[in-house]
Amino acid sequence: MHSTSRFLCLLLLAAAAIGQKSASPVATDIQARINKLRSLADDARAVETRKLALEIRSVPTPGDELALAVNLSHLATEGGSRDTLREVAATIADAVRKVPEAPAYDELARLVHYEGVDLKMNDPRFQKAIAELDAKDSVREHSDFSLKDLKGKSWTLSQLRGQVVLVNFWATWCPPCRKEMPDLETLYKRFSGEGLVILAISDEDDAKVRPFIAEQKYTYPILLDPGRLINTRYLIEGIPETLLYDHSGKLVAQSSDMRTMEQFLDMLKHAGLGK
């Protein structure tokens, strides 16, 4: 989902701030390594991610450093440890100090807000980005939806108070979405008896979703939002996106990209499950 095209877009934004014309060969090589991260085993991926974060700080062109750091960040959060994410955040912070006009404060805010990275920055643009995420949380906590699943059953979020509800926004075309779905199925079977409800919302139509689910044999409820009304209401800009509500309906955890089983279990602990 976060491809080279996103890198080029970010690079152009960073470049515009400093008059840069194009990516350097060093930056192009590092971006190629970033693109290969998903193909690595988890242990090797963690080592390579940390190595890349440190190398990016040495990239001589500020615009390249910034674009590479943000692109690495989007992949590092997929299963990345807190220590790894701290290094990535430090790399982005180093880059924005060199290109303060570039739009990367929202990425730093995402790492702090969603991933729990400890980062202190007094820049008002960073504080504004944090405030915007807080406002988004409020919308997501106080909104409601009613959607039907593939079996025709209607689900209303507000009527599920008393249970822990994991809402996952996904699509059949999204590789990170597909990668985390087996873990969601495992969690559903393990915790449904303890009050966990998983609602997976796709903005595709029935003809796309139904055969995919039938082939994969997932059993948790799959809801359809082909008009994107609920995606829009909950301010979903990218997928996968996961929201977790506790027994009282409070939004207690969320993620803005793919989660591993370990990360999902950590999220559920915030709602009192799996402790």
Secondary structure as the mmCIF struct_conf table of DSSP 4:
data_model
#
loop_
_struct_conf.conf_type_id
_struct_conf.id
_struct_conf.beg_label_comp_id
_struct_conf.beg_label_asym_id
_struct_conf.beg_label_seq_id
_struct_conf.end_label_comp_id
_struct_conf.end_label_asym_id
_struct_conf.end_label_seq_id
HELX_RH_AL_P HELX_RH_AL_P1 THR A 4 ILE A 18
TURN_TY1_P TURN_TY1_P1 GLY A 19 GLY A 19
BEND BEND1 SER A 22 SER A 22
HELX_RH_AL_P HELX_RH_AL_P2 PRO A 25 ASN A 35
TURN_TY1_P TURN_TY1_P2 LYS A 36 LYS A 36
HELX_RH_3T_P HELX_RH_3T_P1 LEU A 37 SER A 39
BEND BEND2 LEU A 40 LEU A 40
HELX_RH_AL_P HELX_RH_AL_P3 ASP A 42 ILE A 56
TURN_TY1_P TURN_TY1_P3 ARG A 57 SER A 58
BEND BEND3 PRO A 60 THR A 61
HELX_RH_AL_P HELX_RH_AL_P4 PRO A 62 ALA A 76
TURN_TY1_P TURN_TY1_P4 THR A 77 GLY A 79
HELX_RH_AL_P HELX_RH_AL_P5 ARG A 82 LYS A 98
BEND BEND4 VAL A 99 VAL A 99
TURN_TY1_P TURN_TY1_P5 PRO A 100 GLU A 101
BEND BEND5 ALA A 102 PRO A 103
HELX_RH_AL_P HELX_RH_AL_P6 TYR A 105 GLU A 115
HELX_RH_AL_P HELX_RH_AL_P7 PRO A 124 HIS A 142
STRN STRN1 SER A 146 LYS A 148
STRN STRN2 ASP A 149 ASP A 149
TURN_TY1_P TURN_TY1_P6 LEU A 150 LYS A 151
BEND BEND6 GLY A 152 GLY A 152
STRN STRN3 SER A 154 THR A 156
HELX_RH_3T_P HELX_RH_3T_P2 LEU A 157 LEU A 160
TURN_TY1_P TURN_TY1_P7 ARG A 161 GLY A 162
BEND BEND7 GLN A 163 GLN A 163
STRN STRN4 VAL A 164 TRP A 170
TURN_TY1_P TURN_TY1_P8 THR A 172 TRP A 173
HELX_RH_AL_P HELX_RH_AL_P8 PRO A 175 PHE A 191
HELX_RH_3T_P HELX_RH_3T_P3 SER A 192 GLU A 194
TURN_TY1_P TURN_TY1_P9 GLY A 195 GLY A 195
STRN STRN5 LEU A 196 SER A 202
BEND BEND8 ASP A 203 GLU A 204
HELX_RH_AL_P HELX_RH_AL_P9 ASP A 206 GLN A 216
TURN_TY1_P TURN_TY1_P10 LYS A 217 LYS A 217
BEND BEND9 TYR A 220 TYR A 220
STRN STRN6 ILE A 222 LEU A 224
TURN_TY1_P TURN_TY1_P11 PRO A 226 GLY A 227
HELX_RH_AL_P HELX_RH_AL_P10 LEU A 229 ARG A 233
TURN_TY1_P TURN_TY1_P12 TYR A 234 LEU A 235
BEND BEND10 GLY A 238 PRO A 240
STRN STRN7 GLU A 241 TYR A 245
TURN_TY1_P TURN_TY1_P13 HIS A 247 SER A 248
BEND BEND11 GLY A 249 GLY A 249
STRN STRN8 LEU A 251 SER A 255
BEND BEND12 SER A 256 ASP A 257
HELX_RH_AL_P HELX_RH_AL_P11 MET A 261 LYS A 269
TURN_TY1_P TURN_TY1_P14 HIS A 270 GLY A 272
#
